[in-house]
Amino acid sequence: MVEFTYVVRGAEGLHARPVATIAAEARMWESEITVTCGERHASARDLMGLMALAARHGDELTVSIAGRDEDAAAAALRTAFDF
């Protein structure tokens, strides 16, 4: 399993545009990808689940990736989270 953290930098928080980018990238990989914000977690492939995290500016997200292509998926998702 590979994990990384991301602190939400955008003033709007985790809004529709970055969620769409993250979900599209996550769907390209075989690995299971979970995003956690506080006590809430969602599949990175689930647009509504990611929106339901309600991540705001300054919140820390933990991205967990497990599967055959986890290293490549982690590298691609780090880029997708750079919003």
Biopython code that builds the backbone (N, CA, C, O; Angstrom):
import numpy as np
from Bio.PDB.StructureBuilder import StructureBuilder

atoms = [
    (1, "MET", "N", (0.837, -1.172, 0.000)),
    (1, "MET", "CA", (0.000, 0.000, 0.000)),
    (1, "MET", "C", (0.887, 1.243, 0.000)),
    (1, "MET", "O", (1.926, 1.295, 0.659)),
    (2, "VAL", "N", (0.446, 2.226, -0.753)),
    (2, "VAL", "CA", (1.127, 3.507, -0.823)),
    (2, "VAL", "C", (0.166, 4.557, -0.282)),
    (2, "VAL", "O", (-1.021, 4.546, -0.607)),
    (3, "GLU", "N", (0.679, 5.462, 0.542)),
    (3, "GLU", "CA", (-0.138, 6.560, 1.061)),
    (3, "GLU", "C", (0.612, 7.871, 0.890)),
    (3, "GLU", "O", (1.840, 7.922, 0.967)),
    (4, "PHE", "N", (-0.151, 8.921, 0.658)),
    (4, "PHE", "CA", (0.430, 10.266, 0.702)),
    (4, "PHE", "C", (-0.634, 11.216, 1.233)),
    (4, "PHE", "O", (-1.829, 10.923, 1.186)),
    (5, "THR", "N", (-0.185, 12.345, 1.732)),
    (5, "THR", "CA", (-1.121, 13.348, 2.236)),
    (5, "THR", "C", (-1.087, 14.572, 1.335)),
    (5, "THR", "O", (-0.096, 14.841, 0.656)),
    (6, "TYR", "N", (-2.164, 15.284, 1.345)),
    (6, "TYR", "CA", (-2.289, 16.509, 0.572)),
    (6, "TYR", "C", (-3.075, 17.511, 1.409)),
    (6, "TYR", "O", (-4.145, 17.183, 1.923)),
    (7, "VAL", "N", (-2.566, 18.706, 1.549)),
    (7, "VAL", "CA", (-3.282, 19.774, 2.242)),
    (7, "VAL", "C", (-3.976, 20.618, 1.181)),
    (7, "VAL", "O", (-3.334, 21.115, 0.255)),
    (8, "VAL", "N", (-5.270, 20.775, 1.317)),
    (8, "VAL", "CA", (-6.074, 21.522, 0.347)),
    (8, "VAL", "C", (-5.636, 22.982, 0.376)),
    (8, "VAL", "O", (-5.749, 23.656, 1.399)),
    (9, "ARG", "N", (-5.142, 23.454, -0.747)),
    (9, "ARG", "CA", (-4.616, 24.819, -0.842)),
    (9, "ARG", "C", (-5.607, 25.805, -1.436)),
    (9, "ARG", "O", (-5.572, 26.995, -1.122)),
    (10, "GLY", "N", (-6.488, 25.311, -2.291)),
    (10, "GLY", "CA", (-7.437, 26.192, -2.964)),
    (10, "GLY", "C", (-8.437, 26.803, -1.997)),
    (10, "GLY", "O", (-8.938, 26.123, -1.102)),
    (11, "ALA", "N", (-8.725, 28.078, -2.176)),
    (11, "ALA", "CA", (-9.658, 28.784, -1.298)),
    (11, "ALA", "C", (-11.055, 28.169, -1.333)),
    (11, "ALA", "O", (-11.795, 28.256, -0.354)),
    (12, "GLU", "N", (-11.418, 27.546, -2.457)),
    (12, "GLU", "CA", (-12.743, 26.943, -2.601)),
    (12, "GLU", "C", (-12.813, 25.540, -2.012)),
    (12, "GLU", "O", (-13.892, 24.950, -1.959)),
    (13, "GLY", "N", (-11.700, 25.005, -1.575)),
    (13, "GLY", "CA", (-11.674, 23.646, -1.048)),
    (13, "GLY", "C", (-11.725, 22.623, -2.168)),
    (13, "GLY", "O", (-11.337, 22.910, -3.301)),
    (14, "LEU", "N", (-12.201, 21.438, -1.850)),
    (14, "LEU", "CA", (-12.299, 20.351, -2.818)),
    (14, "LEU", "C", (-13.633, 20.504, -3.541)),
    (14, "LEU", "O", (-14.644, 19.949, -3.112)),
    (15, "HIS", "N", (-13.634, 21.254, -4.634)),
    (15, "HIS", "CA", (-14.864, 21.561, -5.359)),
    (15, "HIS", "C", (-14.961, 20.729, -6.638)),
    (15, "HIS", "O", (-14.112, 19.874, -6.891)),
    (16, "ALA", "N", (-15.979, 20.974, -7.430)),
    (16, "ALA", "CA", (-16.332, 20.119, -8.564)),
    (16, "ALA", "C", (-15.200, 19.897, -9.575)),
    (16, "ALA", "O", (-14.988, 18.764, -10.007)),
    (17, "ARG", "N", (-14.489, 20.923, -9.952)),
    (17, "ARG", "CA", (-13.457, 20.760, -10.983)),
    (17, "ARG", "C", (-12.327, 19.833, -10.532)),
    (17, "ARG", "O", (-12.012, 18.890, -11.258)),
    (18, "PRO", "N", (-11.701, 20.054, -9.367)),
    (18, "PRO", "CA", (-10.654, 19.117, -8.959)),
    (18, "PRO", "C", (-11.193, 17.715, -8.672)),
    (18, "PRO", "O", (-10.499, 16.728, -8.916)),
    (19, "VAL", "N", (-12.413, 17.616, -8.161)),
    (19, "VAL", "CA", (-13.004, 16.299, -7.911)),
    (19, "VAL", "C", (-13.130, 15.531, -9.223)),
    (19, "VAL", "O", (-12.813, 14.343, -9.277)),
    (20, "ALA", "N", (-13.585, 16.193, -10.272)),
    (20, "ALA", "CA", (-13.718, 15.538, -11.579)),
    (20, "ALA", "C", (-12.363, 15.078, -12.099)),
    (20, "ALA", "O", (-12.258, 13.988, -12.663)),
    (21, "THR", "N", (-11.336, 15.883, -11.921)),
    (21, "THR", "CA", (-9.989, 15.528, -12.361)),
    (21, "THR", "C", (-9.458, 14.328, -11.581)),
    (21, "THR", "O", (-8.898, 13.400, -12.164)),
    (22, "ILE", "N", (-9.636, 14.351, -10.278)),
    (22, "ILE", "CA", (-9.162, 13.258, -9.422)),
    (22, "ILE", "C", (-9.884, 11.957, -9.769)),
    (22, "ILE", "O", (-9.249, 10.914, -9.923)),
    (23, "ALA", "N", (-11.206, 12.019, -9.891)),
    (23, "ALA", "CA", (-11.983, 10.820, -10.190)),
    (23, "ALA", "C", (-11.614, 10.243, -11.559)),
    (23, "ALA", "O", (-11.508, 9.026, -11.709)),
    (24, "ALA", "N", (-11.419, 11.099, -12.544)),
    (24, "ALA", "CA", (-11.040, 10.626, -13.881)),
    (24, "ALA", "C", (-9.689, 9.925, -13.842)),
    (24, "ALA", "O", (-9.509, 8.883, -14.472)),
    (25, "GLU", "N", (-8.756, 10.483, -13.115)),
    (25, "GLU", "CA", (-7.433, 9.858, -12.997)),
    (25, "GLU", "C", (-7.535, 8.530, -12.256)),
    (25, "GLU", "O", (-6.918, 7.544, -12.660)),
    (26, "ALA", "N", (-8.309, 8.499, -11.177)),
    (26, "ALA", "CA", (-8.439, 7.280, -10.374)),
    (26, "ALA", "C", (-9.045, 6.135, -11.186)),
    (26, "ALA", "O", (-8.688, 4.974, -10.989)),
    (27, "ARG", "N", (-9.949, 6.460, -12.086)),
    (27, "ARG", "CA", (-10.591, 5.424, -12.904)),
    (27, "ARG", "C", (-9.633, 4.775, -13.890)),
    (27, "ARG", "O", (-9.946, 3.723, -14.447)),
    (28, "MET", "N", (-8.505, 5.364, -14.111)),
    (28, "MET", "CA", (-7.524, 4.823, -15.061)),
    (28, "MET", "C", (-6.674, 3.707, -14.452)),
    (28, "MET", "O", (-5.920, 3.049, -15.168)),
    (29, "TRP", "N", (-6.785, 3.490, -13.154)),
    (29, "TRP", "CA", (-5.909, 2.551, -12.461)),
    (29, "TRP", "C", (-6.705, 1.390, -11.868)),
    (29, "TRP", "O", (-7.863, 1.541, -11.480)),
    (30, "GLU", "N", (-6.068, 0.253, -11.808)),
    (30, "GLU", "CA", (-6.677, -0.954, -11.253)),
    (30, "GLU", "C", (-6.744, -0.919, -9.725)),
    (30, "GLU", "O", (-7.669, -1.472, -9.130)),
    (31, "SER", "N", (-5.788, -0.284, -9.106)),
    (31, "SER", "CA", (-5.690, -0.255, -7.640)),
    (31, "SER", "C", (-6.914, 0.375, -6.991)),
    (31, "SER", "O", (-7.599, 1.204, -7.590)),
    (32, "GLU", "N", (-7.173, -0.038, -5.751)),
    (32, "GLU", "CA", (-8.201, 0.596, -4.932)),
    (32, "GLU", "C", (-7.605, 1.894, -4.389)),
    (32, "GLU", "O", (-6.501, 1.901, -3.846)),
    (33, "ILE", "N", (-8.340, 2.979, -4.539)),
    (33, "ILE", "CA", (-7.838, 4.294, -4.129)),
    (33, "ILE", "C", (-8.885, 4.936, -3.223)),
    (33, "ILE", "O", (-10.030, 5.142, -3.625)),
    (34, "THR", "N", (-8.475, 5.248, -1.996)),
    (34, "THR", "CA", (-9.378, 5.827, -1.011)),
    (34, "THR", "C", (-8.822, 7.174, -0.556)),
    (34, "THR", "O", (-7.622, 7.325, -0.329)),
    (35, "VAL", "N", (-9.721, 8.147, -0.427)),
    (35, "VAL", "CA", (-9.356, 9.471, 0.068)),
    (35, "VAL", "C", (-10.049, 9.662, 1.413)),
    (35, "VAL", "O", (-11.253, 9.437, 1.540)),
    (36, "THR", "N", (-9.278, 10.079, 2.416)),
    (36, "THR", "CA", (-9.803, 10.284, 3.759)),
    (36, "THR", "C", (-9.603, 11.735, 4.172)),
    (36, "THR", "O", (-8.545, 12.325, 3.955)),
    (37, "CYS", "N", (-10.651, 12.296, 4.775)),
    (37, "CYS", "CA", (-10.599, 13.656, 5.327)),
    (37, "CYS", "C", (-11.241, 13.580, 6.697)),
    (37, "CYS", "O", (-12.461, 13.464, 6.814)),
    (38, "GLY", "N", (-10.426, 13.644, 7.726)),
    (38, "GLY", "CA", (-10.945, 13.496, 9.084)),
    (38, "GLY", "C", (-11.489, 12.089, 9.271)),
    (38, "GLY", "O", (-10.778, 11.109, 9.051)),
    (39, "GLU", "N", (-12.741, 11.989, 9.674)),
    (39, "GLU", "CA", (-13.394, 10.696, 9.895)),
    (39, "GLU", "C", (-14.092, 10.165, 8.647)),
    (39, "GLU", "O", (-14.553, 9.024, 8.632)),
    (40, "ARG", "N", (-14.172, 10.986, 7.605)),
    (40, "ARG", "CA", (-14.877, 10.591, 6.379)),
    (40, "ARG", "C", (-13.901, 10.036, 5.354)),
    (40, "ARG", "O", (-12.756, 10.482, 5.273)),
    (41, "HIS", "N", (-14.355, 9.064, 4.573)),
    (41, "HIS", "CA", (-13.528, 8.535, 3.492)),
    (41, "HIS", "C", (-14.416, 8.175, 2.306)),
    (41, "HIS", "O", (-15.610, 7.915, 2.455)),
    (42, "ALA", "N", (-13.797, 8.166, 1.119)),
    (42, "ALA", "CA", (-14.531, 7.879, -0.113)),
    (42, "ALA", "C", (-13.586, 7.270, -1.131)),
    (42, "ALA", "O", (-12.375, 7.485, -1.093)),
    (43, "SER", "N", (-14.166, 6.510, -2.035)),
    (43, "SER", "CA", (-13.394, 6.023, -3.169)),
    (43, "SER", "C", (-13.032, 7.220, -4.033)),
    (43, "SER", "O", (-13.854, 8.114, -4.236)),
    (44, "ALA", "N", (-11.816, 7.242, -4.537)),
    (44, "ALA", "CA", (-11.393, 8.350, -5.396)),
    (44, "ALA", "C", (-12.121, 8.324, -6.734)),
    (44, "ALA", "O", (-12.089, 9.313, -7.467)),
    (45, "ARG", "N", (-12.775, 7.218, -7.067)),
    (45, "ARG", "CA", (-13.530, 7.104, -8.321)),
    (45, "ARG", "C", (-14.941, 7.684, -8.209)),
    (45, "ARG", "O", (-15.616, 7.874, -9.221)),
    (46, "ASP", "N", (-15.385, 7.963, -6.989)),
    (46, "ASP", "CA", (-16.760, 8.363, -6.705)),
    (46, "ASP", "C", (-16.879, 9.884, -6.572)),
    (46, "ASP", "O", (-16.511, 10.459, -5.548)),
    (47, "LEU", "N", (-17.398, 10.523, -7.621)),
    (47, "LEU", "CA", (-17.525, 11.985, -7.621)),
    (47, "LEU", "C", (-18.308, 12.496, -6.414)),
    (47, "LEU", "O", (-17.857, 13.401, -5.712)),
    (48, "MET", "N", (-19.467, 11.920, -6.179)),
    (48, "MET", "CA", (-20.308, 12.395, -5.080)),
    (48, "MET", "C", (-19.676, 12.084, -3.719)),
    (48, "MET", "O", (-19.802, 12.867, -2.777)),
    (49, "GLY", "N", (-19.007, 10.958, -3.625)),
    (49, "GLY", "CA", (-18.318, 10.621, -2.382)),
    (49, "GLY", "C", (-17.213, 11.608, -2.062)),
    (49, "GLY", "O", (-17.045, 12.016, -0.912)),
    (50, "LEU", "N", (-16.455, 11.992, -3.090)),
    (50, "LEU", "CA", (-15.396, 12.986, -2.878)),
    (50, "LEU", "C", (-15.979, 14.334, -2.473)),
    (50, "LEU", "O", (-15.441, 15.008, -1.595)),
    (51, "MET", "N", (-17.074, 14.726, -3.108)),
    (51, "MET", "CA", (-17.708, 15.993, -2.748)),
    (51, "MET", "C", (-18.225, 15.938, -1.304)),
    (51, "MET", "O", (-18.181, 16.934, -0.583)),
    (52, "ALA", "N", (-18.715, 14.762, -0.894)),
    (52, "ALA", "CA", (-19.268, 14.607, 0.454)),
    (52, "ALA", "C", (-18.194, 14.703, 1.542)),
    (52, "ALA", "O", (-18.518, 14.875, 2.717)),
    (53, "LEU", "N", (-16.932, 14.593, 1.161)),
    (53, "LEU", "CA", (-15.865, 14.782, 2.142)),
    (53, "LEU", "C", (-15.871, 16.212, 2.683)),
    (53, "LEU", "O", (-15.413, 16.473, 3.796)),
    (54, "ALA", "N", (-16.397, 17.127, 1.875)),
    (54, "ALA", "CA", (-16.517, 18.539, 2.263)),
    (54, "ALA", "C", (-15.176, 19.115, 2.726)),
    (54, "ALA", "O", (-15.109, 19.863, 3.702)),
    (55, "ALA", "N", (-14.122, 18.754, 2.012)),
    (55, "ALA", "CA", (-12.782, 19.236, 2.364)),
    (55, "ALA", "C", (-12.655, 20.719, 2.039)),
    (55, "ALA", "O", (-12.952, 21.158, 0.928)),
    (56, "ARG", "N", (-12.209, 21.472, 3.029)),
    (56, "ARG", "CA", (-12.053, 22.912, 2.884)),
    (56, "ARG", "C", (-10.574, 23.291, 2.841)),
    (56, "ARG", "O", (-9.691, 22.472, 3.094)),
    (57, "HIS", "N", (-10.342, 24.526, 2.522)),
    (57, "HIS", "CA", (-8.980, 25.069, 2.511)),
    (57, "HIS", "C", (-8.292, 24.735, 3.839)),
    (57, "HIS", "O", (-8.830, 25.006, 4.913)),
    (58, "GLY", "N", (-7.108, 24.149, 3.752)),
    (58, "GLY", "CA", (-6.339, 23.815, 4.942)),
    (58, "GLY", "C", (-6.552, 22.408, 5.466)),
    (58, "GLY", "O", (-5.768, 21.936, 6.288)),
    (59, "ASP", "N", (-7.600, 21.722, 5.008)),
    (59, "ASP", "CA", (-7.841, 20.345, 5.444)),
    (59, "ASP", "C", (-6.773, 19.414, 4.864)),
    (59, "ASP", "O", (-6.291, 19.616, 3.750)),
    (60, "GLU", "N", (-6.419, 18.398, 5.640)),
    (60, "GLU", "CA", (-5.445, 17.413, 5.171)),
    (60, "GLU", "C", (-6.178, 16.163, 4.698)),
    (60, "GLU", "O", (-6.988, 15.585, 5.423)),
    (61, "LEU", "N", (-5.874, 15.761, 3.468)),
    (61, "LEU", "CA", (-6.431, 14.549, 2.886)),
    (61, "LEU", "C", (-5.356, 13.475, 2.901)),
    (61, "LEU", "O", (-4.182, 13.762, 2.666)),
    (62, "THR", "N", (-5.753, 12.247, 3.176)),
    (62, "THR", "CA", (-4.850, 11.107, 3.069)),
    (62, "THR", "C", (-5.342, 10.247, 1.923)),
    (62, "THR", "O", (-6.508, 9.853, 1.887)),
    (63, "VAL", "N", (-4.455, 9.958, 0.990)),
    (63, "VAL", "CA", (-4.785, 9.133, -0.169)),
    (63, "VAL", "C", (-4.084, 7.793, 0.015)),
    (63, "VAL", "O", (-2.863, 7.731, 0.153)),
    (64, "SER", "N", (-4.875, 6.719, 0.014)),
    (64, "SER", "CA", (-4.355, 5.362, 0.189)),
    (64, "SER", "C", (-4.595, 4.586, -1.097)),
    (64, "SER", "O", (-5.705, 4.572, -1.630)),
    (65, "ILE", "N", (-3.541, 3.939, -1.591)),
    (65, "ILE", "CA", (-3.613, 3.217, -2.857)),
    (65, "ILE", "C", (-3.073, 1.819, -2.645)),
    (65, "ILE", "O", (-1.959, 1.645, -2.150)),
    (66, "ALA", "N", (-3.863, 0.816, -3.021)),
    (66, "ALA", "CA", (-3.449, -0.577, -2.850)),
    (66, "ALA", "C", (-3.786, -1.365, -4.101)),
    (66, "ALA", "O", (-4.932, -1.380, -4.552)),
    (67, "GLY", "N", (-2.778, -2.019, -4.655)),
    (67, "GLY", "CA", (-3.001, -2.843, -5.836)),
    (67, "GLY", "C", (-1.739, -3.006, -6.651)),
    (67, "GLY", "O", (-0.675, -2.496, -6.299)),
    (68, "ARG", "N", (-1.877, -3.724, -7.744)),
    (68, "ARG", "CA", (-0.716, -4.035, -8.594)),
    (68, "ARG", "C", (-0.014, -2.799, -9.151)),
    (68, "ARG", "O", (1.209, -2.785, -9.286)),
    (69, "ASP", "N", (-0.776, -1.776, -9.471)),
    (69, "ASP", "CA", (-0.199, -0.582, -10.094)),
    (69, "ASP", "C", (-0.141, 0.611, -9.136)),
    (69, "ASP", "O", (-0.194, 1.764, -9.562)),
    (70, "GLU", "N", (-0.033, 0.320, -7.846)),
    (70, "GLU", "CA", (-0.124, 1.373, -6.827)),
    (70, "GLU", "C", (0.947, 2.452, -6.950)),
    (70, "GLU", "O", (0.662, 3.626, -6.715)),
    (71, "ASP", "N", (2.171, 2.078, -7.313)),
    (71, "ASP", "CA", (3.234, 3.091, -7.404)),
    (71, "ASP", "C", (2.978, 4.074, -8.545)),
    (71, "ASP", "O", (3.112, 5.286, -8.374)),
    (72, "ALA", "N", (2.610, 3.543, -9.703)),
    (72, "ALA", "CA", (2.315, 4.412, -10.849)),
    (72, "ALA", "C", (1.068, 5.244, -10.582)),
    (72, "ALA", "O", (1.019, 6.426, -10.925)),
    (73, "ALA", "N", (0.062, 4.628, -9.971)),
    (73, "ALA", "CA", (-1.166, 5.351, -9.655)),
    (73, "ALA", "C", (-0.885, 6.487, -8.673)),
    (73, "ALA", "O", (-1.418, 7.586, -8.824)),
    (74, "ALA", "N", (-0.053, 6.226, -7.674)),
    (74, "ALA", "CA", (0.289, 7.258, -6.687)),
    (74, "ALA", "C", (0.978, 8.443, -7.359)),
    (74, "ALA", "O", (0.669, 9.597, -7.065)),
    (75, "ALA", "N", (1.897, 8.154, -8.250)),
    (75, "ALA", "CA", (2.608, 9.239, -8.949)),
    (75, "ALA", "C", (1.620, 10.086, -9.770)),
    (75, "ALA", "O", (1.698, 11.315, -9.761)),
    (76, "ALA", "N", (0.711, 9.436, -10.465)),
    (76, "ALA", "CA", (-0.257, 10.169, -11.300)),
    (76, "ALA", "C", (-1.223, 10.949, -10.420)),
    (76, "ALA", "O", (-1.574, 12.083, -10.746)),
    (77, "LEU", "N", (-1.655, 10.366, -9.323)),
    (77, "LEU", "CA", (-2.617, 11.048, -8.462)),
    (77, "LEU", "C", (-1.994, 12.220, -7.712)),
    (77, "LEU", "O", (-2.684, 13.197, -7.420)),
    (78, "ARG", "N", (-0.723, 12.142, -7.400)),
    (78, "ARG", "CA", (-0.076, 13.314, -6.780)),
    (78, "ARG", "C", (-0.206, 14.523, -7.690)),
    (78, "ARG", "O", (-0.432, 15.641, -7.225)),
    (79, "THR", "N", (-0.064, 14.296, -8.970)),
    (79, "THR", "CA", (-0.221, 15.376, -9.946)),
    (79, "THR", "C", (-1.672, 15.842, -10.006)),
    (79, "THR", "O", (-1.931, 17.045, -10.044)),
    (80, "ALA", "N", (-2.621, 14.908, -10.015)),
    (80, "ALA", "CA", (-4.032, 15.260, -10.077)),
    (80, "ALA", "C", (-4.469, 16.070, -8.857)),
    (80, "ALA", "O", (-5.346, 16.928, -8.964)),
    (81, "PHE", "N", (-3.867, 15.804, -7.709)),
    (81, "PHE", "CA", (-4.234, 16.522, -6.491)),
    (81, "PHE", "C", (-3.602, 17.908, -6.419)),
    (81, "PHE", "O", (-3.914, 18.672, -5.506)),
    (82, "ASP", "N", (-2.742, 18.244, -7.336)),
    (82, "ASP", "CA", (-2.075, 19.539, -7.307)),
    (82, "ASP", "C", (-2.979, 20.612, -7.928)),
    (82, "ASP", "O", (-2.717, 21.096, -9.029)),
    (83, "PHE", "N", (-4.041, 20.971, -7.210)),
    (83, "PHE", "CA", (-4.992, 21.959, -7.709)),
    (83, "PHE", "C", (-4.944, 23.215, -6.866)),
    (83, "PHE", "O", (-5.678, 24.166, -7.133)),
]
sb = StructureBuilder()
sb.init_structure("model")
sb.init_model(0)
sb.init_chain("A")
sb.init_seg("    ")
for serial, (resi, resn, name, xyz) in enumerate(atoms, 1):
    if name == "N":
        sb.init_residue(resn, " ", resi, " ")
    sb.init_atom(name, np.array(xyz, "f"), 0.0, 1.0, " ", f" {name:<3s}", serial, name[0])
structure = sb.get_structure()
